Amino acid sequence: MRNFLFIKFGILFLLVSSCTPDQGDRQAMIKAEAQRKINEFKTNKLKTCYEEIERLATLEVDSMLIEKSRLEKNQLDKPAIPNKPSAPELKKPFDDSEVKPIIE
């Protein structure tokens, strides 16, 4: 029984010790992971900066186009508004006789 227990612990010790990386490998893995996270952060930051720059540029260009169209709108060659005609002269009827009722 003791031998079996000893063998079990021996195998367990070998398995555990073989799975742990060396200290040098661990440091290299930490540096690689840190470098990956830094590169990912830089990429995300650049992407957000470019999106913000594009948004601001689009806003500026839109403002300029709106202003340009507003200024060009005022320079169109339109005909002048005509003057209001004078009031017509009232004419009197030709017949000056009195109006008589039709049915008496």
C-alpha positions as CSV (number, residue, x, y, z in Angstrom):
1,M,0.0,0.0,0.0
2,R,2.8,2.4,0.8
3,N,4.6,1.6,-2.4
4,F,1.4,2.3,-4.4
5,L,0.9,5.6,-2.6
6,F,4.6,6.5,-3.2
7,I,4.3,5.6,-6.9
8,K,1.1,7.7,-7.2
9,F,2.8,10.8,-5.6
10,G,5.8,10.2,-7.8
11,I,3.8,10.2,-11.0
12,L,1.8,13.2,-9.8
13,F,5.1,15.1,-9.1
14,L,6.5,14.3,-12.5
15,L,3.3,15.5,-14.2
16,V,3.1,18.7,-12.3
17,S,6.8,19.5,-12.7
18,S,6.7,18.8,-16.5
19,C,3.7,21.2,-17.0
20,T,5.3,24.2,-15.4
21,P,7.3,26.4,-17.9
22,D,10.8,27.5,-17.1
23,Q,11.3,31.0,-15.6
24,G,12.8,32.2,-18.9
25,D,9.9,30.9,-20.9
26,R,7.4,32.5,-18.5
27,Q,9.2,35.9,-18.8
28,A,9.1,35.6,-22.6
29,M,5.5,34.8,-22.6
30,I,4.7,37.8,-20.3
31,K,6.7,40.1,-22.6
32,A,5.0,38.7,-25.7
33,E,1.5,39.1,-24.2
34,A,2.3,42.6,-23.0
35,Q,3.6,43.6,-26.4
36,R,0.4,42.1,-28.0
37,K,-1.8,44.2,-25.7
38,I,0.3,47.3,-26.4
39,N,0.0,46.8,-30.2
40,E,-3.8,46.1,-29.8
41,F,-4.2,49.3,-27.8
42,K,-2.2,51.4,-30.3
43,T,-4.3,50.0,-33.2
44,N,-7.6,50.7,-31.4
45,K,-6.4,54.2,-30.5
46,L,-5.3,55.0,-34.0
47,K,-8.6,53.7,-35.4
48,T,-10.6,55.9,-33.0
49,C,-8.4,58.9,-33.8
50,Y,-8.9,58.4,-37.5
51,E,-12.6,58.1,-37.1
52,E,-12.7,61.3,-35.0
53,I,-10.6,63.2,-37.6
54,E,-12.9,61.9,-40.4
55,R,-16.0,63.0,-38.5
56,L,-14.5,66.5,-37.9
57,A,-13.4,66.8,-41.5
58,T,-16.8,65.8,-42.8
59,L,-18.5,68.4,-40.5
60,E,-16.1,71.1,-41.8
61,V,-16.6,70.2,-45.5
62,D,-20.4,70.1,-45.0
63,S,-20.3,73.5,-43.4
64,M,-18.3,74.9,-46.3
65,L,-20.6,73.4,-48.9
66,I,-23.7,74.7,-47.2
67,E,-22.1,78.2,-47.0
68,K,-21.0,78.1,-50.6
69,S,-24.5,77.1,-51.8
70,R,-26.1,79.8,-49.6
71,L,-23.8,82.5,-51.2
72,E,-24.4,81.2,-54.7
73,K,-28.2,81.2,-54.1
74,N,-28.1,85.0,-53.6
75,Q,-26.2,85.6,-56.9
76,L,-28.7,84.0,-59.2
77,D,-29.9,86.2,-62.1
78,K,-33.6,86.6,-61.3
79,P,-35.9,89.1,-63.1
80,A,-37.0,92.1,-61.1
81,I,-40.3,92.0,-59.4
82,P,-42.8,94.0,-61.6
83,N,-44.6,97.0,-60.2
84,K,-48.2,96.7,-59.2
85,P,-50.5,97.9,-62.0
86,S,-52.7,100.9,-61.3
87,A,-56.4,100.5,-60.4
88,P,-58.6,100.4,-63.5
89,E,-61.0,103.3,-64.3
90,L,-64.7,102.6,-63.4
91,K,-66.9,103.0,-66.4
92,K,-70.6,104.0,-66.3
93,P,-73.2,102.0,-68.2
94,F,-74.4,103.4,-71.5
95,D,-78.0,103.5,-70.5
96,D,-78.8,106.1,-67.9
97,S,-82.5,105.4,-67.5
98,E,-84.0,104.1,-64.3
99,V,-84.5,100.5,-63.7
100,K,-88.2,99.4,-63.8
101,P,-89.5,96.3,-62.1
102,I,-90.4,93.5,-64.5
103,I,-93.4,92.2,-62.5
104,E,-95.8,94.7,-61.1
